[in-house]
Amino acid sequence: MIDPQRLVEYQGTFQLVNKVAEGGMATVYEAQQLGPFGFSKRIALKVIHPHYAQRPEFLQLFIDEAKLSANLLHGNIVQIYQLGEVAGDFFIAMEFIPGPTLRNIIERHREVGRAMPQTLAAYITSRVCRALDFAHNFVGPDGHRLDIVHRDVSPGNVMATWDGHIKLADFGIAKARTSVDPTSDGIRMGKKHYMSPEQLLGLEMDGRSDVFSLALVLYELLALEPLFREDVTSLALSEVALTPLPDLRKLVTNLDADLERLIRAALDRDPANRPTAALMGQALDRWVAAQQEATSPDHLEHHLAQLFPASYQPPSLDDEEGTSFSNLRSALNRKGGLLSKPFG
């Protein structure tokens, strides 16, 4: 029997399967965590680039991401399992998400020339609101809020599982009351087309900065194009902080007036006038309910199956012929013709 006062030491092995994504600071791999008696768990392994690992401020960001995210146990947040180092390579082991990012979904919609259903876009966004609300109000061991701000809410950092669940990822530049902030040295971190005015201007931020960024993501789900496009920093500052917002209903075909008002409220230049993530999520849920169109993980799963027929990976099916990948497509076709229907 294990003594509860004794530390239990263990060794782990990760087998890299393939590269999933490569970003500015790190590379993410699909991997298998291997253990005794044939134990194997599919995970994602995020490895910081060696040249960033040698810079203390960026290595601290990487470490802070793991420490900050490790206890954010929420169904709409990618889970962190372990922070480690092997021969100078620093890694984070995390939940593997089988499915596309919102960036992939937007690009695919644009490719097939079809708009995303507005209720589905609102539903997806409301799930991200839940994740943000949990992070914004997270309480540390001392009983005080950590005042976490994600600071990088964008289509590439929100993922959908093939079975229709939404996950917020990458707290790599998140700021909490207890963490190091490299932006204090004049470094601007994040994606400028999704930054709030206060983030672009280097001002104090709270959770309502993430709400602004999320409203931009919602707009892009509907328009299939970003609202802000300027690449030159000075022009981007003017576009985001000074230029009046355009008439969104002229940019998005058949945009519901109430949904537009929700987006505009979240895009208010004054953070004090924006809703919190919780209030934005509740407003989106009420709007979806008023449309009398059912939205659920099942509906998102079906939408993804039609949108990505070649790469869609359905969950196992209870079928008399078994559930090998070779017969999943035929099984789905028998159970309602899901993959045989045209996308729409």
LOMAR-151660 format. One record per residue (C-alpha): residue in one letter; x, y, z. Coordinates in steps of 0.25 Angstrom, whole numbers, plus 5000, padded with zeros to 4 digits. Each point is the difference from the previous one (the first is absolute). Layout:
% LOMAR-151660
AXYZ...
This chain:
% LOMAR-151660
M500050005000I500550144996D500450095012P499250134998Q501250085006R501049944990L500350064986V499749904989E501150024989Y499749954986Q500750004986G499250034987T500249974986F499450084988Q500049944986L499850114989V499049964990N500050124990K500150155000V498650075002A500450155000E501250095000G499950145006G500950115003M500449955014A499849855000T499649884992V498949915003Y500149854998E499049895000A500649905010Q499849875008Q500250005015L500649865003G500049935013P500149865006F499149884996G499850064987F499450135005S499850104988K499350145000R499850094988I500550145004A500550134994L501550045003K500350144999V501550034999I500650145001H501050034989P501449995005H500450154997Y498850045009A500449915011Q501350075001R499350135002P499650015015E498750094997F499549904990L500349885007Q499350065012L498850024991F500049864996I500149955015D498950105004E499149944990A500149865005K499950055015L498850094997S499249914991A500349875008N498850025010L499050074990L499249875000H498850034991G499349934989N500350114990I501550025003V501149914995Q500649935012I501450005004Y500649875005Q501550035003L501250094998G501349944998E501450024995V500949894993A501550044996G499650154999D498749984992F498850055008F498749944998I498550015004A499249874999M498550044998E498749944995F500049964985I498850074993P499549924988G499450104991P500250134993T500250145005L499050114997R501150054990N499949874993I498450015000I500050144995E500949974989R499249884996H498750085000R500750104991E500549894991V498649934998G499450144998R499049985012A499750095012M500049945014P498649995006Q499950125009T499449915012L501249914999A501050115000A499350065012Y500049875007I501549984998T500350135005S499149985012R500949885004V501250084999C499450105009R499849895010A501549975000L500450155001D499050025011F500649885008A501550064997H499650145004N499449965013F501049895004V500450005014G501449965005P500449925012D500050135008G498650024998H500250124991R499650024985L501249984991D499450114990I500449914988V499950074987H500349914988R500450114990D500149914988V498549964997S500049984985P499549894990G501349925001N499949995015V498649945000M499849864996A498849914997T500049855003W499449914989D498949975010G499650145001H500750065012I500750135001K501450025007L500750135003A501549974998D501450075002F500150095013G501450024995I500050155002A498950015010K500250095012A499649985014R500350085012T501149905004S500749994987V501150074992D499550104989P501050024989T499250114994S500450095012D501350014992G499350054988I499849874993R498749994993M499549855001G498849944993K499350024986K499850144997H498749984992Y499449945012M500550095011S499150105008P500350154999E500649995014Q500949884997L500550074987L500350135008G500749935011L499050045011E499549925012M499149884996D499049915006G499149894995R499250104992S501250014990D499749854997V498650034998F500350104989S500949904993L499049895001A499050104994L500950014988V500149854999L498549995000Y499950114989E501049924992L499249875001L498850074994A500850094990L501149894996E500950125000P500750085012L499450135004F501350075001R501149984989E501150115002D501449945001V500750135003T500050025015S499750155000L498849984990A499549885008L500050095012S499150104993E499149894994V499849935014A500050125009L499450124992T499349974987P498549985002L499649854998P499349984987D498649954998L500149855003R498749974993K500650054987L501249915001V499349875005T498849964991N498749995008L500750025014D498950005010A499850145007D500149955014L501249924997E500750124994R499650085013L500749895008I501350014992R500050155000A499950005015A501249915002L500850094990D499750135008R501350085000D499850025015P500249875008A499150055011N498850004990R500349854995P499349885006T500849905008A500349874994A498949945009L498950104995M500449994986G499949855000Q498650015007A499650104990L500449914988D499349885006R498750085002W500150054985V500349864995A498749955008A499250114994Q500349954986Q499449875003E501149924993A500649895008T501550015003S500849905007P501349924999D499249904991H499650114990L501550065000E500549854998H499049994988H500450134994L501549965001A499749874993Q499450074988L501150115000F501249905001P499549874993A501549964997S500650025014Y498849995009Q500249895011P498749965006P500049935014S499949855001L498649954996D499349885007D499849924987E499849854997E501250014991G500950065010T500650144999S501349994992F500450124992S499749934987N498549995003L499750135007R499650074988S499049894996A499549995014L499750155000N499449994986R499049905005K499750085013G499350124993G500950024988L500850115007L501250004991S499349974988K499250145001P500550124993F500650115009G499050105004
